[in-house]
Amino acid sequence: MKYFSFSTIREYSIFFFLILIIIIVLIIYSINSDYKKENLEKINSSLDNTYLKKTIKEITNNLKPRFTYFEYSTKSGDNYQDIVDKLNINKKEKKKIIETISKEKKLKVLNINQKFIFKLDNLSDEKVIEFRVETGKKNEIVFSKSSDKNKFLSKIITKNFKKKIVYKETIIKDSLYNSAMNLKISPNVILEFARLYGFQIDFQRDIWKDDSFQIIYEEFVNDNKEVIDTGDIIFANLNLQNIDYQLYKFEYSKNKIDYFDENGKSVKKTLMKTPINGARLSSSYGKRKHPILGYTKMHTGTDFAAPSGTPIMASGDGKVMKAGWCGGGGNCVKIKHNSTYQTVYAHMSKFGKGIKRGVRVKQGQIIGYVGSTGLSTGPHLHYEVIENGKKVNSQKLKLPSGKVLKGSERKNFEVAKIKIDVLKSNLISN
Ligand SMILES: [Zn+2]
């Protein structure tokens, strides 16, 4: 009992001590909040000071530059209203700009890739104080606000650009992109280069260390010898494992420009619909009763009946992925043309000379001969086109025309080609 009462007193003392601490905390808190309130009032009263208010407005205005620029290059399907609508300005101002443009004869037609630059004054109510519209590589029209700020005055400016033809070549050490960047070739030109070769070359896999390229293209240089812009690629050659892939820019008829290889074939290669001469289409793509298996099955290719031994051609440039036995397909060849297309040729009696895995082939090159190997009732070529991994009907493919220059176009091309070759040797000797 005695022991118990001693313990109770001790517990009470802890209880009193806790109350004391709570009281102290409350007192400190209330003093502090009074102080805060006072402080806040002080800050508020100083914010009322008009001088300070003005300073703050100026500071925030200064955070945003007074003049900003908005640049836009037109895309297919754009109209002037679409472009002006991209600006953060009011309706009235937009209307004024559209009216100004519509009065300018040179801007009757809006072209693709036409450059617009708007200069905006962010402190002004009507923000656009000047805008420029490119009307060609060397010309632009500048519209500036009149002094009464009511309308825009136009002025045609000829930029003092000089067109320069440059030649560059290098051995590819790591990637094509890095090698080109090291030569200070503009990314625009590199992209165009890749696009032009895209039908023939799979950039992910076909480029090996120590392959090389040469390129001739246009640069636009200002008075300070700075490159302002780049123009067209005139010539390029990609040397892959000692095979040249050349392309020449050529205007084959008025305003129709394309790129052709040294034989006058468009580099926008198509795949051949019939990679065999003198054959008859014997079975088309689609559902059919299999001639050997006897049940209805999807026929995922096109059959061409032809005598045994008839040469089979590569339907496009590419790399042989397989030249061997494919089971039901017998002796078959599979070619990868680019990152999108592959083709398969089955039932061959034998393979073309030198045709094996890893070899590069050109369109029209003989890759094998008609036979009846595998599951086949008679000599024929079974031809498949694979688009992005899916088998498609080769006879319904919509690919670029794969133009081949003939007649007078071909003659003119030979002349243009010689001119470019001479230009190239001059540029190299310089
Ligand atoms: Zn077939």
Residues whose N, C-alpha, C, O or C-beta is under 5 A from the ligand:
A	BS01	ZN	G301 T302 D303 H382
